[in-house]
């Protein structure tokens, strides 16, 4: 009997590659008409926008067994990333296993299997199921009190800067997408503002002519504490400087305790007055917004780049461990359901660097687990107990900011170590 992989984005494809290499039979489904997931800007529903680029470098951003092309620029555009993902799927000959234009409506456990119902009302039974549906589909749109005469949308609906022409615009949120969209507004809107609740670290994209993540990887210090201290001085205080000079609030956390902002352009636009930083929004006020400091701005459009809720609409909530409001789902190694021996999740982690390589490793761990299960290895039986009784420290000593997104954060080096150790255990 086959396994089912739901989602043909980067995480699903990486898992399919590992399962194919392990000679595990599987089906794969995706609601789109091609591979790529969120990177497919032509998809009917996608959070992708025309100015989007990778915020990690091509050097470190590829799948484990398939580096990005040498001729790519350091920070590829969304179109190049999509082309790369399509090349990866062709290279591993994954497309024959994929049914496109197919949504999973419902999945229920029955007699040790998963009975899955699709949007064409057909049902199939599977030996196990991998959820690789991503984390940027279900929007979190804040409810702001008061009436607003303009347009209020989530960044999921944003595509290109033409939306801003002839308008006064506010972007709420300073994640990397929010900053990208704010730069588009600074360029094309009549007047542009960005609202931030807290301060963030802005990291330069290049250090000594190298992409900053390549520099950090090459010159990583042996002590994590010392590495963070030196990075705060070099990357932020020396190369970026005092963010308050741009009208931005001072960060209330240490470097890498929140997702860093890889955007030099926003500081450029702030420094040139093309966009103005504001505090948190208090309420709408007809044709404008009133901020927490009492200031008011006339606005035509407000875009909330305020993140997403990780949801699995095809799974009843009581089938997922730890779905209490404000809490992230509870998984062993951020992969394994603690309740079901044949339910897996990939692509849900957050790190402060590239993730495609981690997706490859997550897929390999799942494939090794399934092989150990089929072979009846003692390592498999031991693991079933271990995932219920042992908590693996994946966050290190970092005190991540208090948000749902940061509950998914792992320290990349610790996570790599934990996954490699598990692979070795299954192989023994």
Beta strands, then each sheet from edge to edge (+ up, - down):
strand 1: 3-6
strand 2: 26-29
strand 3: 98-99
strand 4: 104-110
strand 5: 113-118
strand 6: 123-126
strand 7: 128-131
strand 8: 138-139
strand 9: 151-154
strand 10: 168-172
strand 11: 191-195
strand 12: 206-207
strand 13: 210-211
strand 14: 276-278
strand 15: 281-284
strand 16: 288-291
strand 17: 296-298
strand 18: 301-304
strand 19: 308-309
strand 20: 331-332
strand 21: 336-337
strand 22: 343-345
sheet 1: 3+ 2+ 1+ 7+ 22+
sheet 2: 4+ 5- 6+
sheet 3: 8+ 19-
sheet 4: 9+ 18+ 10+ 11+ 14+
sheet 5: 12+ 13-
sheet 6: 15+ 16- 17+
sheet 7: 20+ 21-
end
